[in-house]
Amino acid sequence: MSLLGQSVIGSLETAEKYSPWFSSGSDAATFLLQIQHQMSGVSITVTIQHKNTEEADSAATTAATFSSASGIGTYAKAASGLKELVRFRYDISASSDAWMHFRMLPPIWQPN
């Protein structure tokens, strides 16, 4: 059995986590967060960050943010004005050993 996505345990996830940078397919896109399993007491906030290739990681700015997602389902967030590179910042909020399993689906790039 293959389990696609990320599993997080609240007591072990105390700081923000980042995805790798990936190339932007356009200057606008819809991003999809899918929460597949979770215990009560855990939520996730996903921030979509972007920057140009020559900029340092610390120069990344926020393009859009998923509000605190705390239920099983798929959440969509549109972003525009995207630069050359995009990544996700994950902020987990959980009590004790609460856990969740989620994944980011491929972006739906909008034509320029």
C-alpha positions in Angstrom: 0.0 0.0 0.0 1.3 3.4 -0.9 0.4 6.5 1.2 0.8 9.7 -0.7 1.2 12.9 1.2 2.6 14.1 4.6 1.7 12.7 8.0 2.3 15.0 11.0 2.1 14.4 14.8 1.3 17.5 16.8 3.8 17.0 19.6 6.6 16.6 17.1 5.7 19.5 14.8 6.7 22.6 16.7 8.1 24.8 13.9 7.0 25.7 10.4 7.9 23.4 7.6 8.6 24.2 3.9 8.1 22.3 0.7 10.9 22.5 -1.9 10.8 25.4 -4.4 9.2 24.5 -7.8 8.8 26.5 -11.0 5.7 28.6 -11.5 3.7 27.5 -14.5 2.0 30.9 -14.8 1.5 34.1 -12.9 -1.8 32.8 -11.5 -3.0 29.4 -10.2 -5.5 27.6 -7.9 -3.8 25.5 -5.2 -5.5 22.6 -3.6 -4.9 21.2 -0.1 -6.4 17.8 0.7 -6.8 16.6 4.3 -7.2 12.9 4.1 -7.2 11.8 7.8 -7.0 13.6 11.1 -7.7 13.5 14.8 -9.6 16.3 16.6 -7.4 19.0 18.0 -5.2 19.5 14.9 -5.3 22.1 12.1 -3.0 23.3 9.4 -2.4 26.7 7.8 -0.7 26.6 4.4 1.0 29.8 3.1 1.9 30.0 -0.6 5.2 31.8 -1.0 6.9 33.0 -4.1 10.1 34.7 -5.3 12.3 35.2 -8.3 15.2 32.8 -9.0 17.9 35.3 -8.1 16.4 36.2 -4.8 17.3 34.6 -1.5 14.9 32.3 0.3 14.4 35.0 3.0 13.1 37.4 0.3 10.0 35.1 -0.4 6.7 36.9 0.0 3.2 35.6 0.6 1.0 35.1 -2.4 -2.0 33.6 -0.6 -2.8 31.7 2.6 -5.3 28.9 3.2 -7.2 29.7 6.4 -6.7 27.2 9.2 -8.0 24.0 7.7 -9.2 21.5 10.4 -11.6 19.1 8.7 -11.3 16.2 6.2 -11.8 17.5 2.7 -10.3 19.5 -0.2 -9.6 23.3 0.2 -8.9 25.6 -2.8 -7.0 28.9 -2.8 -6.4 31.1 -5.8 -3.2 33.2 -6.1 -2.1 35.7 -8.7 1.0 37.8 -9.4 3.2 34.8 -8.9 6.9 35.1 -9.5 9.3 32.4 -11.0 9.4 30.1 -8.0 6.7 28.9 -5.6 6.8 26.9 -2.3 4.4 26.0 0.6 4.9 26.9 4.2 3.1 24.6 6.6 2.1 25.7 10.1 0.7 22.9 12.3 -1.4 23.6 15.3 -2.1 20.6 17.5 -2.7 19.4 21.0 -0.5 16.7 22.4 -0.2 13.7 20.0 -3.0 14.7 17.6 -2.1 13.8 14.0 -3.2 14.5 10.5 -2.4 13.2 7.0 -2.6 15.8 4.1 -1.2 16.4 0.6 -1.0 19.3 -1.8 -2.5 18.4 -5.2 -0.9 19.7 -8.4 -1.6 23.4 -9.0 -4.1 24.4 -11.7 -2.2 27.0 -13.6 -4.1 29.8 -15.3 -3.2 30.9 -18.8 -1.3 34.2 -19.0 
